[in-house]
Amino acid sequence: MSGQAIEKCVINVAGKKFCIRRSLLQRFPTTKLATLSTSSEEYDSSTAEFYFDRNPSIMHCVLDLYRTGEFHIPNNMCTVAIRREMEFWGIPEDMVADCCWKSFSIHVHDKEVQKKIQETFKEDIDLMYTKETSLKQVIWLTMENPHYSFVAKVWNIMYMIFISVAIIVFCLFNEPIFRVKSHHNNNGSSSNNSAYDDTSTLGMLMNTLPNPYLYVIDNICLVFFTIEIVIRLTVCPNKPRFFKHPLNILDIFLIAVMWIVFIMDRFPEVTHDSSDIKRVETFLRLCFSLRIFRVLHFGKRSQTMKILILTFKSSARELSVLMIGLGMAVLIFATLVFTTEMVLMSHTFDSIHKALWWALITMTTVGYGDYVPKSVPGQVVGSISAIIGLLILSLPIAIIASNFNVYISNVSARELRKKQSPNASTDPDTAVSVTGNPSEEPSVETSPVTRLEVKEMEEHM
């Protein structure tokens, strides 16, 4: 030590004094307290003590580290504040006691959760925080973010209505009651040359026409979605990212297919006179079934659905354990029941793949009843497989439900914080608002979760 050495070291932390022998401070020479001397800038010669303007609540734990060799964290302090104090006093994380490590490490998991939520809800965050918003940016945010403005809410409600109508119309198209005979079938020119049997579902769909009223509604939806995708593509701030999004690719493909079929409907004699064109038309009409995936737009615009998707992504390990465990159990019990029924001549399963189907349906507690073991040993195997299936399914699902609860609670706290803070963003799908100067702290007292979000936002800006 440089300067005059003293045996008793008096440390004044925000007006609260602590005393400790200097020899104890030398147990960990790399920490801040071990380097104190009378020449330190914190030393006050008039009072012969070292002054620090820090939180005194944790100082008992800091000094106990030098006395016991272990750092125990108080349960009434935020782990974020504890980590900051540890960084200031130069205490490494590996000195945290084993009994406190679990609660101390929860902060890492919470930070990961907040980061994932931030990334999920940060679409167009750069545009949200630009000082001058252009007309293109306003249109883009209105169409993409339901919480951007009142007009955005109205637009997204209308968009959801059109998606719902389009899906309902598509479902009604497949009902025979909403199909009418084509003019070619009425004239007898197509009934004999058709490559599809009228008794089959495909033949019924290819040799008949949709109800005229439903057809008009479907075309109105087609025009709406065409205008919508053109406007979004025009005002999109990131064209490469736009074309990488699976839903955008699906929308463009469906619109192109539907317009091609619409043109074919205007010239029916061309499609009926050429078998090759008829096959192309069949393929394109089969692609109409992809319209059902437009329901995923509900998830894109719903905060709850985003959280659900985020939960599944975060629970990938648990889901993989579920699939592996279930697959192994299905193979085992399918083999057992197949062998048992075969030996006892019950003739329940004539092939192993039917036994696999039975095991999967039984272990997932569906139980269609199309295959049932007839022998007593086979029924015993079935009973055990049902119980094992419940155990395999329940454990990972409980973990997934716990992950969902963690995300939904964090998002709820995030929303509540924004309502209480006058500087918070009015958009719940984006990060919290910060002051104009990134170096300034928010003017209101924030919770630890919000402080992390503010810190990440400052780094992003």
ChimeraX attribute file (.defattr): number of C-alpha atoms within 10 A of each C-alpha:
attribute: neighborCount
match mode: 1-to-1
recipient: residues
	/A:1	11
	/A:2	10
	/A:3	10
	/A:4	8
	/A:5	12
	/A:6	13
	/A:7	10
	/A:8	12
	/A:9	21
	/A:10	19
	/A:11	21
	/A:12	21
	/A:13	17
	/A:14	12
	/A:15	12
	/A:16	13
	/A:17	14
	/A:18	16
	/A:19	12
	/A:20	16
	/A:21	14
	/A:22	19
	/A:23	13
	/A:24	18
	/A:25	21
	/A:26	15
	/A:27	14
	/A:28	16
	/A:29	12
	/A:30	14
	/A:31	18
	/A:32	15
	/A:33	21
	/A:34	19
	/A:35	14
	/A:36	20
	/A:37	19
	/A:38	18
	/A:39	13
	/A:40	12
	/A:41	10
	/A:42	16
	/A:43	19
	/A:44	14
	/A:45	10
	/A:46	6
	/A:47	10
	/A:48	13
	/A:49	19
	/A:50	22
	/A:51	19
	/A:52	15
	/A:53	10
	/A:54	14
	/A:55	13
	/A:56	18
	/A:57	14
	/A:58	17
	/A:59	18
	/A:60	14
	/A:61	16
	/A:62	20
	/A:63	19
	/A:64	15
	/A:65	21
	/A:66	21
	/A:67	15
	/A:68	10
	/A:69	14
	/A:70	17
	/A:71	26
	/A:72	21
	/A:73	22
	/A:74	15
	/A:75	10
	/A:76	7
	/A:77	11
	/A:78	14
	/A:79	19
	/A:80	17
	/A:81	13
	/A:82	17
	/A:83	17
	/A:84	11
	/A:85	18
	/A:86	18
	/A:87	14
	/A:88	12
	/A:89	16
	/A:90	16
	/A:91	20
	/A:92	13
	/A:93	14
	/A:94	10
	/A:95	13
	/A:96	18
	/A:97	16
	/A:98	13
	/A:99	11
	/A:100	14
	/A:101	16
	/A:102	11
	/A:103	13
	/A:104	22
	/A:105	12
	/A:106	12
	/A:107	17
	/A:108	13
	/A:109	10
	/A:110	16
	/A:111	15
	/A:112	12
	/A:113	19
	/A:114	21
	/A:115	14
	/A:116	16
	/A:117	23
	/A:118	19
	/A:119	14
	/A:120	17
	/A:121	18
	/A:122	16
	/A:123	16
	/A:124	18
	/A:125	17
	/A:126	11
	/A:127	16
	/A:128	20
	/A:129	15
	/A:130	10
	/A:131	8
	/A:132	9
	/A:133	11
	/A:134	11
	/A:135	10
	/A:136	15
	/A:137	18
	/A:138	17
	/A:139	18
	/A:140	21
	/A:141	23
	/A:142	20
	/A:143	21
	/A:144	20
	/A:145	24
	/A:146	21
	/A:147	18
	/A:148	19
	/A:149	15
	/A:150	10
	/A:151	14
	/A:152	20
	/A:153	17
	/A:154	14
	/A:155	17
	/A:156	19
	/A:157	13
	/A:158	12
	/A:159	18
	/A:160	17
	/A:161	12
	/A:162	19
	/A:163	21
	/A:164	16
	/A:165	15
	/A:166	24
	/A:167	19
	/A:168	14
	/A:169	17
	/A:170	19
	/A:171	12
	/A:172	16
	/A:173	19
	/A:174	15
	/A:175	13
	/A:176	15
	/A:177	10
	/A:178	15
	/A:179	19
	/A:180	15
	/A:181	14
	/A:182	17
	/A:183	14
	/A:184	15
	/A:185	15
	/A:186	10
	/A:187	9
	/A:188	11
	/A:189	12
	/A:190	16
	/A:191	16
	/A:192	10
	/A:193	12
	/A:194	16
	/A:195	14
	/A:196	16
	/A:197	14
	/A:198	15
	/A:199	8
	/A:200	10
	/A:201	13
	/A:202	14
	/A:203	14
	/A:204	19
	/A:205	22
	/A:206	20
	/A:207	21
	/A:208	18
	/A:209	18
	/A:210	22
	/A:211	16
	/A:212	12
	/A:213	10
	/A:214	18
	/A:215	15
	/A:216	12
	/A:217	14
	/A:218	21
	/A:219	16
	/A:220	14
	/A:221	17
	/A:222	20
	/A:223	12
	/A:224	13
	/A:225	20
	/A:226	17
	/A:227	12
	/A:228	14
	/A:229	14
	/A:230	12
	/A:231	15
	/A:232	19
	/A:233	16
	/A:234	13
	/A:235	17
	/A:236	19
	/A:237	15
	/A:238	10
	/A:239	12
	/A:240	9
	/A:241	10
	/A:242	15
	/A:243	14
	/A:244	10
	/A:245	10
	/A:246	9
	/A:247	16
	/A:248	17
	/A:249	12
	/A:250	16
	/A:251	18
	/A:252	16
	/A:253	13
	/A:254	22
	/A:255	18
	/A:256	15
	/A:257	17
	/A:258	19
	/A:259	15
	/A:260	14
	/A:261	18
	/A:262	13
	/A:263	10
	/A:264	16
	/A:265	14
	/A:266	9
	/A:267	11
	/A:268	14
	/A:269	11
	/A:270	13
	/A:271	16
	/A:272	17
	/A:273	12
	/A:274	10
	/A:275	14
	/A:276	11
	/A:277	14
	/A:278	19
	/A:279	13
	/A:280	13
	/A:281	20
	/A:282	15
	/A:283	12
	/A:284	17
	/A:285	17
	/A:286	13
	/A:287	14
	/A:288	15
	/A:289	13
	/A:290	13
	/A:291	16
	/A:292	15
	/A:293	12
	/A:294	18
	/A:295	14
	/A:296	13
	/A:297	15
	/A:298	17
	/A:299	15
	/A:300	15
	/A:301	17
	/A:302	15
	/A:303	17
	/A:304	15
	/A:305	15
	/A:306	17
	/A:307	22
	/A:308	20
	/A:309	16
	/A:310	18
	/A:311	20
	/A:312	17
	/A:313	11
	/A:314	17
	/A:315	20
	/A:316	12
	/A:317	13
	/A:318	17
	/A:319	18
	/A:320	12
	/A:321	16
	/A:322	17
	/A:323	15
	/A:324	12
	/A:325	14
	/A:326	20
	/A:327	14
	/A:328	11
	/A:329	19
	/A:330	24
	/A:331	15
	/A:332	14
	/A:333	25
	/A:334	24
	/A:335	16
	/A:336	18
	/A:337	27
	/A:338	25
	/A:339	16
	/A:340	19
	/A:341	22
	/A:342	17
	/A:343	10
	/A:344	13
	/A:345	11
	/A:346	15
	/A:347	14
	/A:348	18
	/A:349	19
	/A:350	12
	/A:351	11
	/A:352	15
	/A:353	13
	/A:354	16
	/A:355	26
	/A:356	21
	/A:357	14
	/A:358	26
	/A:359	31
	/A:360	23
	/A:361	19
	/A:362	24
	/A:363	25
	/A:364	18
	/A:365	15
	/A:366	11
	/A:367	15
	/A:368	10
	/A:369	10
	/A:370	9
	/A:371	16
	/A:372	16
	/A:373	22
	/A:374	14
	/A:375	18
	/A:376	12
	/A:377	15
	/A:378	23
	/A:379	16
	/A:380	13
	/A:381	18
	/A:382	22
	/A:383	14
	/A:384	13
	/A:385	24
	/A:386	22
	/A:387	14
	/A:388	17
	/A:389	22
	/A:390	14
	/A:391	12
	/A:392	19
	/A:393	19
	/A:394	13
	/A:395	13
	/A:396	19
	/A:397	15
	/A:398	12
	/A:399	14
	/A:400	21
	/A:401	14
	/A:402	14
	/A:403	20
	/A:404	20
	/A:405	15
	/A:406	15
	/A:407	22
	/A:408	18
	/A:409	12
	/A:410	17
	/A:411	21
	/A:412	13
	/A:413	15
	/A:414	21
	/A:415	18
	/A:416	12
	/A:417	18
	/A:418	20
	/A:419	14
	/A:420	11
	/A:421	16
	/A:422	13
	/A:423	15
	/A:424	20
	/A:425	19
	/A:426	17
	/A:427	18
	/A:428	22
	/A:429	25
	/A:430	22
	/A:431	27
	/A:432	24
	/A:433	21
	/A:434	22
	/A:435	14
	/A:436	9
	/A:437	9
	/A:438	15
	/A:439	10
	/A:440	10
	/A:441	15
	/A:442	18
	/A:443	11
	/A:444	11
	/A:445	10
	/A:446	15
	/A:447	12
	/A:448	14
	/A:449	17
	/A:450	18
	/A:451	16
	/A:452	17
	/A:453	21
	/A:454	21
	/A:455	14
	/A:456	16
	/A:457	17
	/A:458	17
	/A:459	9
	/A:460	10
	/A:461	10
